[in-house]
């Protein structure tokens, strides 16, 4: 399948390349034909006059077709499609203007360079549609200062272009025509249109681009420059009325339009908006504009031209614009330096002092000298913050951190320093304080965080663990922070959402848990983990229909470590993800090994999955990889999640839906222990539920006696299978059978077995039961 996709992609790219080549060849041939006929008629009319105008309208067909195709292609963003739709209309209007221009030139019996009002309006419409498309194209300016600089730079280019065009284009035309009203209006109109095009070029070049391919924009700008510069050639052909610049300008410009469309068409996606917005390139256009006007001023002075005053005024105006631009830049640089200084010592998200500034303040508070005073450091770490990020997104996590920072600042005393060390870790420095007063400050922080926080539209309960360390002037700052860190971890291991003060001996307990986490990481790498399998049996005949994989740790010193000891450590340290991945791969491998040994597929395997695994975006891919590597069909794997895990999944429920569509079964474990069980059945893609063992262990307790029957009825009503857990005696199995249960697991049938023992049981060479 992967090779097929690659082949399809290669064929698609090849077709695009071939199509682009044909389009460019067609545009080039038409432009070459126009230039050749134009050159042949320079010395006088040769052949039918229609040949001079033939290429212009024909040349727009190709760019109109390409632009319209881009505008209809869904893989491009909406702004990109809109921009190329404007270009298709622009090219079509240019073609219509060329047809009307040809009629004005040769349709009245004698060659003429005059243009009717309709022709001028059509060309003007093409320019205006083009400018409107450029105006609506989102550009890469991000701040008010950027926009002001772009405006000043564009104004500089526009003023310089106006002066140059007046001196070399409009003024000679008017002098030849004797400054009559009609030529004056036409020259003014042409000059305004060309200046608008120049302004559009300046805007695009100075502000950068976001939604147009880089090569396309360069060709597009080149075409606009060529189109506006073609007006300079018209005075050269005033004596040959059968020739007109649009005869060659339109086909040549359409080469650029065709090339730009081809560049956009070959681009797989729109450019990165963030990168384009943050990296506006330096442009030399304003400086070239100033140099051009200064050079023109020298030329007019040297020739004694009557335009000296006009050019001199323009040069002064340009100098004023450049000075304004530089003053603006100097001001922004001053503000930038102030921001950089602030950012170097403050956290960008919460605007609290960062680690560097906090260390500086702490060192000052602990510096020897002066009267003896107490110093306390409180280290705050949010409990389960990673779950918020994983389930609700980083936007909600950032909003939560900002809210926590505001509440901490409001809970401490005036003059205390609240800083963010990084991630979800904050620290408070209380200078000149007694230990009891420091603990009261910490309790105020706990109380302030107890109120729900609305973050990104979600109401969240904030839990935090706080560790306090007391010191005095002359103590080591690093040691004081280390003690606060130890106390904070002790508070977290004590259940979280509380405050503990550092005491001697506290480090040993915390270090023991940390050491276990480090050993667990090594155990995964060294292969010290192994699986046992508890059978799931059919109640009617005791036949095993599946197994649940249970992880065990063969510690080289302590022997077999119970999951209740290392699973919580794995959850806190994040090792639950690689641990869970190993369990998944090993369970699939073992299921395949049993099938190979006995010559046919045997039963299925259930694997427990944590919330951290499910919220990882790549989890479905890792499940598919484990199944493919082992050669196990998806319907022989069941993913088990607890109700507690399911409640915190949020958008990660989509990962379960992906797996279920692939054929993997989903089971809701420990059903009935959470208050939202019925809601979960409605919201989660579940195939079966596993009745919690507590409903069997407390039989005869009134309503609890009726719960297994009620759960079975509910499951049947919504089309789910049910497995009863915790069956320990024959009476429980008989009662479940009488109620209508079909499957169960528990010590009555089998304790967790080794892979070999489970394989014998699944193959029928051993019998379930004790």
C-alpha positions in Angstrom: 0.0 0.0 0.0 2.8 2.4 0.9 4.5 1.6 -2.4 1.2 2.3 -4.2 0.9 5.6 -2.5 4.4 6.6 -3.5 3.7 5.6 -7.1 0.6 7.6 -7.2 2.4 10.6 -5.8 5.2 10.2 -8.3 2.7 9.9 -11.2 0.9 13.0 -10.0 4.0 15.1 -9.8 5.1 13.9 -13.2 1.8 14.9 -14.7 2.0 18.3 -13.1 5.6 18.8 -14.4 4.6 17.8 -17.9 1.5 20.1 -17.9 3.6 23.0 -16.6 6.1 22.4 -19.4 3.4 22.5 -22.1 1.9 25.6 -20.7 5.2 27.5 -20.6 6.0 26.4 -24.1 2.7 27.7 -25.4 3.1 31.1 -23.7 6.7 31.4 -24.9 5.8 30.6 -28.5 3.0 33.2 -28.5 5.3 35.9 -27.0 8.1 35.1 -29.5 5.6 35.3 -32.4 4.4 38.8 -31.1 8.0 40.1 -30.8 9.0 38.8 -34.2 6.0 40.4 -36.0 6.5 43.6 -34.0 10.2 43.7 -35.1 9.4 43.0 -38.7 7.0 46.0 -38.7 9.4 48.5 -37.2 10.5 49.9 -40.5 6.9 50.0 -41.9 3.7 48.0 -42.2 4.4 44.5 -43.5 1.5 42.0 -44.1 -2.0 42.0 -42.5 -2.2 44.3 -39.4 -4.2 41.7 -37.6 -1.1 39.6 -37.1 0.3 42.4 -34.8 -2.7 41.9 -32.5 -3.2 38.1 -32.8 -0.9 37.0 -30.0 -2.1 39.4 -27.3 -5.7 38.0 -26.8 -4.6 34.4 -27.4 -1.8 34.6 -24.8 -4.2 35.2 -21.9 -6.0 31.8 -22.5 -3.2 29.7 -20.8 -2.8 31.8 -17.6 -6.6 32.2 -17.3 -7.0 28.4 -17.5 -4.2 27.7 -15.0 -5.4 30.3 -12.5 -9.0 29.1 -12.6 -7.8 25.5 -12.0 -5.8 26.7 -8.9 -8.9 28.6 -7.7 -10.9 25.4 -7.8 -8.4 23.0 -6.2 -9.3 22.1 -2.6 -5.7 21.4 -1.5 -4.9 25.1 -1.5 -6.1 27.4 1.3 -9.1 29.7 0.9 -6.9 32.9 0.6 -4.8 31.2 -2.0 -7.8 30.1 -4.1 -9.3 33.6 -3.8 -6.0 35.3 -4.9 -5.8 33.1 -8.1 -9.4 33.7 -8.8 -8.7 37.4 -9.0 -5.7 36.7 -11.3 -7.9 34.6 -13.6 -10.3 37.6 -13.9 -7.4 40.0 -14.4 -5.9 38.0 -17.2 -9.4 37.6 -18.8 -9.9 41.4 -18.7 -6.4 42.0 -20.1 -7.4 39.7 -23.1 -10.6 41.5 -23.6 -8.8 44.9 -23.5 -6.4 43.6 -26.1 -9.3 42.7 -28.4 -10.9 46.1 -28.0 -7.5 47.8 -28.4 -7.0 45.9 -31.7 -10.4 47.1 -32.9 -9.5 50.7 -32.0 -6.1 50.3 -33.9 -7.2 48.6 -37.1 -11.0 48.5 -37.2 -11.6 52.0 -38.4 -9.9 51.9 -41.8 -6.5 53.3 -40.8 -3.9 52.4 -38.2 -4.1 54.3 -35.0 -2.7 54.3 -31.5 -5.8 55.8 -30.0 -7.8 53.9 -27.3 -11.5 54.2 -26.8 -13.0 54.9 -23.4 -14.2 51.3 -23.3 -10.7 49.9 -24.0 -9.2 52.1 -21.3 -11.9 51.1 -18.9 -11.2 47.4 -19.6 -7.5 47.7 -19.0 -8.2 49.7 -15.9 -10.6 47.0 -14.7 -7.8 44.4 -15.1 -5.5 46.6 -13.0 -8.1 47.3 -10.3 -9.0 43.6 -10.0 -5.3 42.8 -9.7 -4.9 45.4 -7.0 -8.0 44.2 -5.1 -6.6 40.7 -5.1 -3.3 42.0 -3.7 -5.1 44.0 -1.1 -7.1 41.0 0.1 -4.0 38.8 0.2 -2.9 38.3 3.8 0.7 39.5 4.3 3.4 38.9 6.8 3.3 42.1 8.9 2.7 41.3 12.5 2.9 44.6 14.5 1.9 48.2 14.3 5.6 49.2 13.9 6.0 46.7 11.0 3.0 48.1 9.2 4.2 51.7 9.7 7.7 50.8 8.3 6.1 49.0 5.3 3.9 52.0 4.7 6.9 54.4 4.8 9.0 52.2 2.6 6.2 51.8 0.1 5.6 55.6 0.1 9.3 56.1 -0.6 9.1 53.7 -3.6 5.9 55.3 -4.9 7.2 58.8 -4.7 10.4 57.9 -6.5 8.4 56.0 -9.2 6.1 59.0 -9.7 9.0 61.3 -10.3 10.8 59.0 -12.7 7.6 58.2 -14.6 6.7 61.9 -14.9 10.2 62.8 -16.2 10.6 59.9 -18.7 7.1 58.9 -19.7 4.2 61.4 -19.0 6.1 64.6 -19.7 7.5 63.5 -23.2 4.0 62.3 -24.2 2.4 65.6 -23.2 5.1 67.6 -25.0 4.5 65.6 -28.2 0.7 66.0 -28.0 1.0 69.7 -27.1 -0.6 69.5 -23.7 -4.1 69.1 -25.1 -6.9 68.1 -22.8 -7.5 64.5 -24.1 -3.8 63.5 -24.1 -3.3 65.1 -20.7 -6.2 63.1 -19.2 -4.9 59.9 -20.9 -1.4 60.5 -19.6 -2.6 61.2 -16.1 -4.8 58.2 -16.1 -2.0 55.9 -17.3 0.4 57.4 -14.8 -2.0 56.8 -11.9 -2.6 53.1 -13.0 1.2 52.5 -13.2 1.8 54.1 -9.8 -0.9 51.8 -8.3 0.9 48.8 -9.8 4.2 50.1 -8.4 2.6 50.5 -5.0 1.3 46.9 -5.2 4.8 45.6 -6.1 6.3 47.6 -3.2 3.7 46.3 -0.7 4.3 42.6 -1.7 8.0 42.9 -1.8 8.3 44.8 1.5 5.7 42.9 3.6 6.5 39.4 2.5 3.9 36.7 1.7 2.1 33.9 3.3 -0.3 32.2 1.0 1.5 32.5 -2.4 4.4 30.2 -3.4 7.7 32.1 -3.3 8.6 31.5 -6.9 5.1 32.4 -8.1 5.2 35.7 -6.3 8.6 36.6 -7.8 7.4 35.9 -11.3 4.2 37.7 -10.6 6.1 40.8 -9.4 8.4 40.6 -12.5 5.3 40.6 -14.7 3.9 43.7 -12.9 7.2 45.5 -13.3 7.3 44.6 -17.0 3.8 45.7 -17.5 4.3 49.1 -15.8 7.7 49.6 -17.5 6.2 49.0 -20.9 4.7 52.4 -20.9 8.2 53.9 -21.3 8.4 52.3 -24.8 5.3 54.1 -26.1 7.1 57.4 -26.9 9.5 55.4 -29.1 6.7 54.3 -31.5 4.7 57.5 -31.7 5.9 57.9 -35.3 4.6 54.5 -36.3 0.9 54.5 -35.7 0.4 50.8 -36.7 2.6 49.7 -33.7 1.4 49.8 -30.1 3.2 48.6 -27.0 0.3 46.3 -25.8 1.0 44.1 -28.9 4.1 42.7 -27.3 3.6 43.8 -23.6 0.5 41.6 -23.0 2.1 38.3 -24.4 5.4 38.9 -22.5 3.6 39.6 -19.2 1.5 36.5 -19.7 4.7 34.4 -19.8 5.3 35.6 -16.2 1.6 34.9 -15.3 1.9 31.4 -16.7 5.1 30.7 -14.9 3.7 32.0 -11.6 0.6 29.7 -11.9 2.9 26.7 -12.7 5.0 27.4 -9.6 1.8 27.6 -7.4 0.4 24.5 -9.0 3.5 22.5 -8.2 3.5 23.6 -4.6 2.1 20.8 -2.4 0.7 23.2 0.3 0.6 26.8 1.3 3.8 28.2 2.8 4.2 28.1 6.6 2.3 31.1 7.8 4.1 31.4 11.1 7.5 31.3 9.5 6.5 33.8 6.8 5.0 36.1 9.4 8.0 36.0 11.6 10.7 36.3 9.0 10.0 39.4 6.9 13.1 39.8 4.6 15.1 43.1 4.4 14.3 44.9 1.2 16.6 47.3 -0.8 13.7 48.8 -2.7 13.4 52.0 -0.7 17.2 52.6 -0.9 17.2 52.0 -4.6 14.3 54.5 -4.9 16.2 57.2 -3.1 19.3 56.5 -5.2 17.3 56.7 -8.4 15.8 60.2 -7.5 19.2 61.5 -6.4 20.7 60.3 -9.7 17.8 62.0 -11.6 18.4 65.2 -9.7 22.1 65.2 -10.8 21.0 64.5 -14.4 18.5 67.3 -14.5 21.0 69.8 -13.0 23.6 68.8 -15.5 21.3 69.2 -18.4 19.6 72.3 -17.1 16.3 70.6 -17.4 13.1 72.4 -16.4 12.2 69.5 -14.0 15.0 70.4 -11.6 12.6 72.0 -9.1 10.2 69.0 -9.2 13.0 66.5 -8.8 14.6 68.6 -6.0 11.2 68.8 -4.1 10.8 65.0 -4.5 14.4 64.4 -3.2 13.6 66.6 -0.1 10.3 64.7 0.5 12.2 61.4 0.1 14.7 62.5 2.7 11.9 63.3 5.1 10.4 59.9 4.6 13.7 58.2 5.2 14.3 60.3 8.4 10.8 59.4 9.6 11.6 55.7 8.9 14.8 55.8 10.8 13.4 57.7 13.8 10.6 55.0 13.9 13.2 52.3 13.8 15.3 53.9 16.5 12.2 54.1 18.8 11.3 50.5 18.1 14.9 49.4 18.8 14.7 51.2 22.2 11.5 49.4 23.1 12.9 46.2 21.8 16.0 46.4 24.0 13.7 47.1 27.0 11.6 44.1 26.1 14.7 41.9 25.6 16.0 43.0 29.1 12.6 42.2 30.6 12.4 38.8 28.7 15.8 37.9 29.9 14.6 38.0 33.5 10.9 37.2 33.3 8.8 34.3 32.1 7.2 35.0 28.7 3.9 33.3 29.5 3.1 34.5 33.1 5.4 37.6 33.2 6.7 36.4 36.6 10.4 36.5 37.4 12.2 33.5 35.9 14.8 31.2 37.4 17.7 33.6 36.8 16.1 36.6 38.5 14.8 34.4 41.3 18.2 33.0 42.0 19.5 36.6 42.1 16.8 37.7 44.6 17.4 34.6 46.7 21.2 35.2 46.8 20.5 38.8 47.9 18.2 37.7 50.7 20.7 35.1 52.0 23.7 37.4 51.8 25.5 37.7 55.1 25.5 41.0 57.0 22.9 43.1 58.7 20.5 41.8 61.2 19.7 38.1 61.4 16.4 37.4 59.6 14.5 34.3 58.5 14.1 33.3 54.8 11.6 30.7 53.6 11.3 29.2 50.1 8.1 27.5 49.0 8.3 25.3 45.9 4.9 24.7 44.2 4.2 22.0 41.6 0.8 21.4 40.0 -0.5 17.9 40.3 -1.6 16.1 37.1 -0.8 19.2 34.9 0.4 17.0 32.1 -3.1 15.4 31.8 -4.6 18.9 31.3 -2.1 19.5 28.5 -2.7 16.1 26.9 -6.5 16.0 27.1 -7.5 19.7 26.7 -4.5 21.0 24.7 -1.6 23.4 25.4 -3.9 26.4 25.1 -5.9 25.3 28.2 -2.6 24.4 29.9 -1.1 27.9 29.3 -4.3 29.6 30.5 -4.2 27.5 33.6 -0.6 28.5 34.3 -1.5 32.2 33.9 -4.4 31.9 36.3 -2.2 30.0 38.9 0.4 32.8 38.6 -2.2 35.5 39.3 -3.6 33.6 42.3 -0.2 33.0 43.8 0.7 36.7 43.5 -2.5 37.5 45.3 -1.9 35.1 48.1 1.6 36.2 49.2 2.6 39.2 51.2 3.7 42.5 49.5 7.4 42.2 48.7 7.4 38.4 48.4 8.8 37.1 45.1 6.7 34.7 43.1 8.6 33.2 40.2 8.1 30.5 37.6 11.0 28.0 37.3 9.6 26.2 34.3 6.8 23.9 33.2 4.2 23.7 36.0 6.7 24.6 38.8 6.5 27.9 40.7 8.6 29.2 43.7 8.0 31.8 46.3 10.7 33.7 48.3 9.5 35.0 51.6 12.2 37.3 53.1 12.3 38.4 56.7 9.7 35.8 57.9 9.2 33.3 60.7 8.5 29.6 59.9 4.9 29.8 61.2 4.2 32.9 59.1 5.7 31.1 56.0 3.3 28.2 56.6 0.4 30.5 56.8 1.4 32.0 53.4 1.6 28.5 52.0 -1.9 27.7 53.3 -3.2 30.8 51.7 -1.8 29.7 48.4 -3.4 26.3 48.8 -6.8 28.0 49.5 -6.4 30.4 46.6 -5.8 27.5 44.2 -8.7 25.5 45.6 -11.3 27.5 43.7 -12.0 26.2 40.2 -10.1 27.9 37.3 -11.8 28.6 34.0 -9.1 27.9 31.4 -9.8 28.1 27.7 -13.5 27.5 28.3 -12.9 24.6 30.7 -13.6 24.7 34.4 -10.6 23.0 36.1 -9.8 22.1 39.7 -6.2 22.9 40.6 -4.3 20.7 42.9 -0.8 21.6 44.0 1.9 20.2 46.2 4.0 22.7 48.1 7.3 22.1 49.9 8.7 24.7 52.3 12.3 25.0 53.4 13.4 27.5 56.1 16.8 29.2 56.2 18.7 32.3 57.4 21.1 34.8 56.1 24.4 33.0 55.2 22.8 29.8 54.1 23.5 28.3 50.7 20.8 29.2 48.1 21.2 25.9 46.2 20.8 23.9 49.4 17.7 25.8 50.4 16.1 25.1 47.0 17.1 21.5 47.2 15.3 21.1 50.5 12.2 22.8 49.3 12.3 20.4 46.3 12.5 17.4 48.5 9.6 18.6 50.7 7.5 19.2 47.6 8.1 15.7 46.3 7.3 14.3 49.7 4.0 16.2 49.6 3.3 14.9 46.1 4.0 11.3 47.2 1.8 11.8 50.2 -1.2 12.2 47.9 -0.7 15.8 46.6 -2.7 18.9 47.2 -1.0 19.6 50.5 1.9 21.4 52.0 4.9 19.9 53.8 7.9 21.5 55.6 11.3 20.0 55.1 12.6 17.8 57.9 15.7 15.8 58.4 15.3 12.3 57.0 12.7 13.3 54.4 15.2 13.0 51.6 15.5 9.2 52.2 11.9 8.5 51.6 11.7 10.6 48.5 15.0 9.2 47.3 13.6 5.7 47.7 10.7 6.4 45.4 13.0 8.2 42.9 15.4 5.3 43.0 12.6 2.9 42.3 11.7 5.0 39.2 15.3 4.9 38.0 15.5 1.2 38.5 12.2 0.7 36.6 13.6 2.6 33.7 16.6 0.3 33.7 14.3 -2.8 34.1 12.5 -1.9 30.9 15.8 -1.7 29.0 17.3 -4.8 30.6 14.2 -7.0 30.1 13.4 -7.6 33.7 9.7 -7.3 33.1 7.5 -10.3 32.2 3.8 -11.0 31.7 1.4 -13.4 33.4 -2.0 -14.2 31.9 -5.3 -14.6 33.7 -7.8 -16.6 31.7 -11.3 -15.3 30.8 -13.6 -18.3 30.7 -17.0 -19.2 29.3 -19.3 -19.8 32.3 -21.3 -22.6 30.7 -18.3 -25.0 30.2 -15.2 -23.4 31.8 -13.6 -23.1 28.3 -11.0 -20.3 28.1 -12.0 -17.7 25.6 -9.3 -15.1 26.2 -6.6 -13.9 28.6 -5.8 -10.7 30.4 -2.1 -9.7 30.3 -0.7 -8.6 33.6 2.8 -7.1 34.0 5.3 -8.3 36.6 8.8 -7.1 37.6 11.5 -9.7 38.4 13.7 -7.4 40.5 17.3 -8.8 40.7 17.5 -8.1 44.5 13.9 -7.8 45.8 12.4 -10.6 43.7 9.0 -10.2 42.1 7.8 -6.7 42.7 4.0 -6.3 42.8 2.4 -3.9 40.2 0.8 -1.9 43.0 4.4 -0.8 44.0 5.8 0.2 40.6 2.8 1.2 38.5 2.1 4.4 40.5 5.8 5.3 40.1 5.6 4.7 36.4 2.5 7.0 36.2 4.2 9.8 38.1 7.5 9.6 36.1 5.9 9.1 32.7 7.5 5.6 32.4 4.0 4.2 32.0 4.2 5.0 28.3 7.3 2.9 27.4 6.1 0.3 29.9 2.7 0.1 28.4 4.2 -0.1 24.9 6.3 -3.1 25.9 3.3 -4.9 27.4 1.3 -4.3 24.2 4.1 -5.7 22.0 4.9 -8.6 24.2 1.2 -9.6 24.6 0.7 -9.6 20.8 3.9 -11.5 20.3 2.9 -14.2 22.8 -0.6 -14.5 21.3 1.1 -15.1 17.9 3.5 -17.6 19.4 0.6 -19.6 20.9 -1.2 -19.7 17.6 1.9 -20.8 15.8 2.6 -23.6 18.4 -0.9 -25.0 18.2 -1.5 -24.5 14.5 -4.5 -22.2 14.7 -5.5 -18.9 16.4 -6.2 -19.3 20.1 -8.5 -17.0 22.0 -7.7 -13.2 22.3 -5.7 -11.0 24.7 -6.7 -8.1 26.8 -4.2 -5.3 27.6 -4.6 -2.5 30.1 -3.9 1.0 28.9 -3.3 4.1 30.9 -4.6 7.7 30.3 -1.0 8.9 29.4 -0.8 6.3 26.6 -4.2 7.1 25.2 -3.6 10.8 25.1 -0.4 10.4 23.0 -1.3 11.2 19.4 0.9 8.4 18.1 -0.8 5.7 20.3 -3.0 4.2 17.5 0.0 4.0 15.2 1.9 2.1 17.9 -0.9 -0.3 18.4 -1.1 -1.0 14.6 2.7 -1.5 14.5 2.5 -4.1 17.4 -0.3 -6.0 15.6 1.5 -5.9 12.3 4.9 -7.0 13.7 3.3 -10.0 15.5 0.9 -10.8 12.7 -2.1 -10.7 14.9 -5.6 -9.7 13.6 -6.9 -6.5 15.3 -10.1 -8.3 16.5 -8.0 -10.5 18.7 -6.8 -7.6 20.8 -8.9 -5.9 23.5 -7.8 -2.6 25.0 -9.0 -2.2 28.6 -9.4 1.3 30.1 -10.7 2.0 33.6 -13.6 4.4 34.2 -11.2 6.9 35.9 -9.0 6.8 32.8 -12.0 7.3 30.5 -13.2 10.4 32.4 -10.0 12.3 31.7 -9.6 11.4 28.1 -11.3 14.5 26.5 -10.4 14.7 22.8 -8.3 11.5 23.1 -11.5 9.5 22.8 -10.9 9.9 19.1 -7.9 7.6 19.4 -10.2 4.8 20.7 -12.6 5.4 17.8 -9.7 5.0 15.4 -8.7 1.7 16.9 -12.2 0.5 17.0 -12.7 1.2 13.3 -9.6 -0.9 12.7 -11.2 -3.8 14.5 -9.6 -3.6 18.0 -12.1 -4.2 20.8 -12.5 -1.7 23.6 -13.4 -2.8 27.2 -14.5 -0.6 30.1 -12.8 -2.0 33.2 -14.0 -1.7 36.8 -17.4 -0.8 35.6 -19.7 0.6 38.3 -17.1 2.3 40.5 -17.4 5.8 39.0 -20.3 8.2 39.2 -20.4 8.7 35.5 -20.6 5.1 34.3 -23.8 5.6 32.3 -22.4 8.8 30.6 -19.3 6.8 29.6 -21.4 4.1 27.9 -23.0 6.9 25.8 -19.8 8.8 25.0 -17.2 6.1 24.6 -16.7 3.6 21.7 -17.0 0.5 23.9 -17.6 -3.2 23.0 -17.7 -4.7 26.4 -17.8 -3.8 30.1 -16.1 -5.7 33.0 -18.2 -5.8 36.1 -16.1 -4.6 39.1 -15.2 -7.4 41.6 -16.8 -5.4 44.5 -20.3 -6.3 43.3 -19.5 -10.0 43.9 -17.4 -9.7 47.1 -20.3 -8.0 49.0 -23.2 -10.2 48.0 -26.3 -10.1 50.2 -26.0 -6.3 50.9 -29.4 -5.2 49.6 -29.2 -3.1 46.5 -25.7 -4.4 45.7 -27.1 -7.9 45.4 -29.2 -6.7 42.5 -26.5 -4.8 40.7 -25.0 -7.6 38.6 -28.5 -8.3 37.1 -29.0 -4.6 36.5 -25.6 -4.2 34.8 -26.3 -7.2 32.6 -29.7 -5.8 31.6 -28.1 -2.4 30.8 -25.4 -4.0 28.7 -27.9 -6.0 26.7 -30.0 -2.9 26.1 -27.1 -1.1 24.5 -25.6 -4.1 22.7 -22.5 -4.7 24.9 -20.9 -7.9 26.2 -20.2 -8.3 29.9 -17.4 -10.0 31.8 -17.6 -10.4 35.5 -14.3 -10.0 37.5 -13.3 -11.3 40.8 -15.1 -14.7 40.8 -13.5 -16.6 43.7 -15.9 -19.4 44.6 -18.3 -21.7 42.8 -21.4 -20.1 44.3 -20.5 -16.8 42.6 -20.0 -18.5 39.3 -23.4 -20.4 39.7 -25.2 -17.1 40.5 -23.7 -15.3 37.5 -24.7 -18.2 35.2 -28.2 -18.1 36.5 -28.4 -14.4 35.9 -27.4 -14.9 32.3 -23.7 -14.0 32.4 -21.6 -15.8 29.7 -18.0 -14.9 30.7 -16.0 -14.3 33.9 -12.5 -14.3 35.3 -11.1 -14.8 38.8 -9.1 -17.0 41.1 -11.9 -19.6 41.1 -11.0 -20.4 37.4 -7.3 -19.7 37.4 -4.7 -17.4 39.0 -2.4 -15.4 36.7 -0.4 -18.0 34.8 3.0 -18.1 33.1 3.0 -17.9 29.3 3.7 -21.7 29.1 0.9 -22.6 31.5 -1.6 -20.2 29.8 -0.7 -21.7 26.4 -1.4 -25.2 27.6 -4.7 -24.1 29.0 -5.7 -22.3 25.8 -4.8 -25.3 23.7 -7.0 -27.6 25.8 -4.2 -29.7 27.4 -5.0 -28.2 30.8 -8.3 -27.6 32.5 -9.4 -24.3 34.1 -10.4 -24.4 37.8 -8.8 -24.8 41.1 
